[in-house]
Amino acid sequence: MLTIVDLDSPAAPPNERDSFGGVVVAVGSGTPPPGSFADAWAQRASFTITETASEDIRLIRVESVDDTLEHIRETMSANPTAAQICDDVLRANLPGIGTRQGLTTESLAYSTLQAGPEFSRWLADKGRCMRHEQDDAVLLDRVDDTVTITFNRPDRHNAFSNALRAGLIDGLHTVLADDSITSVVFTGNGRSFCSGGDLVEFGLLTDPADAHLARTRYSPALLLDAVRERLAAQFRADVHGAVLGSGLEMAAYCGTVVAHPDTVFGLPELGLGLIPGAGGTVSIPRRIGRWRTSYLAISGLRIDTETALAWGLVDRVANIEPTSPIPSSRQAFA
């Protein structure tokens, strides 16, 4: 269910009692006046798209409202259940919600979709399913009081597999167990920081209940959040290339995110009939708000580093000559 609301001529205020009304996309010519019907709709909407620049975090500037609406309609028509559940989860994970509570809500919704027809259809079309095996999938290096955690699967743009999950969890446990570590850098070798979940592994866990327990009991997100609480800005993600899906969700937990100028960011999970499932419905709204997160997740569109910086998804852009090739991330962000 998709509702389009014109903020330039809203007929009535939204019904706040209807908390399960489906995805609401508002369109308008600019920031609505405070206290107006349009302002109430902008607050209630999943997000608002406009062709006018605005600092209002509820509004997303696009090149063409008509083209963007058409894309959103196509995306939602392919996976309408996933879109509405994504909207529900983002509304449930309100600002200030605890990480564990937010992850539980997200994972239960994710498991529901894993048992649904939209993901099943994608899974049937995908074909083979195979586990990634690699002993050095995640590298840990320590120099003085700084630890660098590096994804080391460059041939697959560091697609997040069970092997990377296990290595990351081990590394984060190491950091949390050693009070002498005062700085952590989280990065990735090769052309991308992390291009999202390893799609070849999707479908290995056939029981959604078991998958929920695996996600919540062995969650890097909880550990990433714990490291951020301890180190704050000294927990830094250095990202480049493709930062998609789980890659973006995990980086957003860090106290500081530094991006290469050519980085692209996005949440493509809806195309699989799923929602962000690596803690992104908690970490990303903390940085950019519910509305912009909803736009990324429901549209599936990507943004560049400049937009990510303006939104607060990124804290700094790496000072790298644009003509220089991107070496391994450890060198690029030295």
N, C-alpha and C positions, 0 to 999 in steps of 0.2 A: 504494500500500500504506500503510495507516494502522493503527498499533498503539496501543491505549489501555492504559495501565498505572495501576493504583490504588496510589498511594503509601502508603495506609493499611494495605494488606495485600499487599505484594509477595511473590510466592512464591519468588523466587530473584533473585540479582543479574543485571544485564545481561551479555551476552556481548560484551566489548569487541573481540573479534576480528572481529565482524560489523559492518564499517564501512559496509555498504551495505544496511542492514535496512529502509530506508524511513523515513517520518515517524513519530516516536514522540511521542505527546501523553500526558503524565502528568497525573493529577488527584489532588488531595489536600486535606486539611483544614488544612494549614499547613506551615510549614518543617520538613522532615524532620530527624531527629536526625543529627548528624555521624557518619560511619562506618557508618551503617545501610544495608541493602539499598535503602531508600527514597531515601537520599541519593545512592547510586550511580546509581539510575534517574533522579533529577532531573538529575544531571550528564550522563547519556547521552541524555536525552530531547531532542527538538527544542525543547520548552518544557513548562512545567507550568502548568495553570490551577487556580485555587483561589478560593473565595469569602471567604477570610480575608486580611487585610492582611499583607504581609510585605515586608521589605527585601531579601530574597534575590533577586538579579537573575535567577535561573532561574525564578522564579514570577511569574505574571501574575494579578492579582486581577480577577475578572469578577463581574458581577451574578448570573449563573446559569451554573453549570458545564454543566448539561444543555443549555441553549439554545446556549451557545457551542460545545459539541461537535457539536450538530446543524448549526450553521452551518459549522463546519470540514469536516464530512463532505460537505456539499453543495458547498462550494468545491473540495474535493479531487476529488470525483467528476466535476466538470466538466472539470478539467485535472490529472489525476493525475500525468502525466509532468512537467509544469512544477513541481508541488509537490515531487516527489522530487528533481529536479535542483536546485531552490532549496535544499533541505535539504543536499544534497551540497556545493554551493558554499560555504554558510555554515560547514560543518564543515571544509572545506579551507582557507578563509581564516582561519586561526587567529590569535590575538592576536600581534602582533609581525611579522606578514607584511609584506613590502614592498609599497608601493602598486602599483608596476608589476606585480609578480607576481600580486597579488590581482586587479587589473584584467584581466590576461590570462586567468586562470581564469574570472572572471565572463563575459568577452566570448565565450570559446569555448563556454561553456555556453549563453549567450544565442543565439549563432549556431546551435547545434544545435537549439534550440527554434524558431528562425525557419524552419528547414527541416522542422519537424514538423507533424503533423496538427492539433494544438490551435491553434496560431497561424494556420495556414492556414484553419481553420474560422472563426476570428474575423475574419480579413482578408476572407474571402468575404462575410461578413455585413455588414462595415463599409461597403462601397460605394466611393464615389469616393476618389481619391488625388490630392492636389495639393500642390505646393510653395508654402511661404509666402515671399513676397518683401517685404522692407521695408528701406529704407536706414538707418533710425534705430531698429532693433530693440533695440539696447543703447546706452545713453548713458553717457559718461564725463565727470565733472566733477571739477575739482581746485581745492581751496581750501588754500593754503599747502602743507603736506606730506601732506594727506589727499585720497585719490581715492575718489569714489563711483561704483560700477558699478551701473547701474540697468536692469533689464529694462523694455522700453517697448512692451509689447503688451497694454495694459489691456483691450482689447475681447475678448480670449481668455484672460483670467486669466494672461497671460504663459506660455501653453503653449509648451513648449520645442521650437523648430523648428531647422532648419539655419541659418536667419538669426540666431537668438539664440545658437546654438552658436558661429558664426563671430565674432559681435560680442563674446561673452564671452572667447573665446580671444584675440582682439586686445587686449582690455582687460587681461587677465591678463599677456600678454606685455609690455605697456607698463609695468605695475607692476614686473615682475621685472627689466626693463631699467634701472630708475631707482632707484638707492639712496637718493635724497633723499626718496622716498615712504616714510613711516613709519607710515601708517595707511590702511586700506582699509575701506570700507563697501559691502556687497553687498546690494542690495535690489530692489524691483520697484514700478512704478507701478500704480495702479488698485486693484482690490478684493482681489487676491491677489499674493503673492510669486511663486509659480510652481505651476501646477496639474498639472505633469507633462508628459510628452512630447506633442507635437502629433499627435494620432491621425490627423488628415487626411493627414499626411506618411508614416505607417507604410505600408510596402510600396513606397516609391520605389526602394530598393535590393533587387533581387530575388535577388542572389547572396549567400548567408550568409557566404562567405569574404571577399568584398569589404566586406561590412558589418562584419565583425570587424576588418579592417585599418583601416577608417574610424574605428571606435570607439577603437582603441588608438593609432593614429598621430595622431589629432586629438582627443585626450581632454582636456576641461576639467578632469577630475578630477586628472590629474597636475599641472596648473598650479595648481589650487586648493590642492593639498597642498603645492606648493612655496612658495606665498605664505604659507600657514599656518606652514611651517617657519621662514620669515624673520621674520614679524611676530607670530606667536603670538596672544595675546589682542587685539592691535590689528588683526587681520583679523576683522571683525564682520559677521555676517549679521543684518539687520533684517527679520523675516518677519511676515507677516500673512495673513489669509484662508486660502485653500487652499495648503497646502505638501505636495504629493503627489508620489509617484514621483520623477522626476529632480530636482524642486525640493527635496525633502527630502534626497535623496542628496547633492546639491551643497552645500546649506547645512551639512550635518553635517561637511564638511571644514573649515569655518571655525573659528578659535580661540575665538570667542565667538558664541553665537546668542541674540539677543534677540527675543522673540515678543510680538505683540499678544495681549491676553487672549482674544480670540475666534478665535485661529488653530486650524485642524484639521490633523492630520498623518496620513499614511497611505502605504501601498505597494500600489497596486491592480494591479500588473503581472500577477499570477497570473490575473486574470480575462481577460487577453488570451492566455493560454497562454505567458506569458513570465516572466522573473524581473527584479529590479532590474538595470538595464543601464548606469547612469551612474556606477558606482563605489560604489553603496550597500552592496554586500556587504563593502566594506572600511571605508567611512566610518562607517556607522551602528553596526556592532558595536563599533567603537572607543569609541563614546560609551555605548552601552547594553547591550553584550554580545550574544552569538550568540542567546540564547534569546528575548529580547524582540524582536530583529530578525526572527527566524523567525516569531514570533507575528504581527507586523505584516504580513509578506510572505505567509504561508500563509493567514491568516484574511482578509486584505484589510480588516479593521476599522480604523476611525480612532480616534485618541485626541485629547483636548483639550490645551490649554496646561498645565493643572494637572498632568495625568499626565506630559506631556513634561518638565516641570520636575522632577518627582519622580524620573523615570528618568534625568535627565541629558542628555536629547536637546536641551533648552533650558537655557541658563545663567541667563537673567534674563527676567522679564516686564516689558514696557514700561509705564512709569507714565503711563497714559492714562485720562482720565475715562471710565467705561463708557458714559455717555450721549452722548459725543461721537461724531460720525460719523467713519469712517476716511477721511481725505483721502489724497492720494498718499503713498506710503510715505516719500518724502523728507521731507515735512512731519510725518508721524505720528511719526517717530522722531528728530526734530531735538532 
